[in-house]
Amino acid sequence: MPFLRYGNPIMPTITTLMILVLFPLSQVSFVGGDRTEQKTDKFTIGVPGKASFKNFVKITPSSKDPNEKNYTGFCIRVFEEVRSKLDLRPYEFVEFNGSYDDLVANVANKTYDAAVGDITILAHRWKDVEFTEPFTESGLSMVVPVKSSPKAWIFLEPFTLGMWLATAAVSVYTMFIVWFVEHRSNPDFSGPWKDQLGNALWFTFSSLFLAHREKIQSNYARIVVVVWLFLALVLTQSYTASLTSMLTISRLQPRILSPAKVGCDENTFMKNYVQNVLNYENVTLISDGEDYLREFESGSISAAFLEIPYAKVFVNRYCRKFTIIGTTYRFGGFGFVSTEH
């Protein structure tokens, strides 16, 4: 039973994936002339040794035997979990330090029986091999730095200079009208000039935040105060909403210093896609996921093109410094590889 080719965009359940991934491996056979011989030795499974993000595939020397290696990571765990549900022949992992295309080619020429890792399903890789259904989404997205933390004077930014001046002018006008109408008959607004001015100024500004203690006696003054309180309500609500928005999402605003300076993974098909399809000329190739932060901080790149699983891992690790923006260019997803049968 051959591997099923990728065609359904709906991600399979883990049980379905178990059948799609490993049952075909138990049916591998070699055909020579008119005779078919069942293979009985171990499966040889190639694993990419130059995976950029070790969260998906990580190869380390064994502490027990220096000649052996430990294979860990998300892709390996998926394979092991699927394998535990099926009765399969023994297998062995073999580290492969070439490109992903070369790894697929080695499966095609039967150097390896299969390949397990963060291998993107692409059209040109379908020619001589079979892919499982994808076990994770894949696509190309752009990661960029976010803006720096808000400035100390950010509380002035919700309103423009003209708005601040207009607000001050209306408040002074309200203060003058209330004082002019009330100071002759209202003891709260009478007395020495400095007391009258202070009480009128306090009345106007305190009404923005709390109920005033001064009593208004004139109906004309009450009309002015009602209009002022309504305006004050609109101003305070608008100011609060704008300031809250600036404080919570300002860091999510992307900052691109130079769109021409981008980075991408050198171990995948990314280079040709970014240069030939997206038309970026100044592309820095990065071999390790840990190097992206260093390249950003040094100014060598101002944006990075990463496959979606890699981008999510990177942004999750440095969520205060980077974000994902732009259109996502979809690919086939990560899948495992075996020879055609």
PyMOL commands that set and color helices and strands:
alter all, ss='L'
color gray80, all
select helices_A, chain A and resi 14-22+24-27+74-84+100-108+123-125+154-156+161-182+187-189+193-206+219-252+270-277+291-298+308-317
alter helices_A, ss='H'
color red, helices_A
select strands_A, chain A and resi 29-32+35-38+43-48+58-61+69-72+91-96+114-115+129-131+139-145+262-265+283-286+303-307+322-330+337-339
alter strands_A, ss='S'
color yellow, strands_A
deselect
rebuild
show_as cartoon
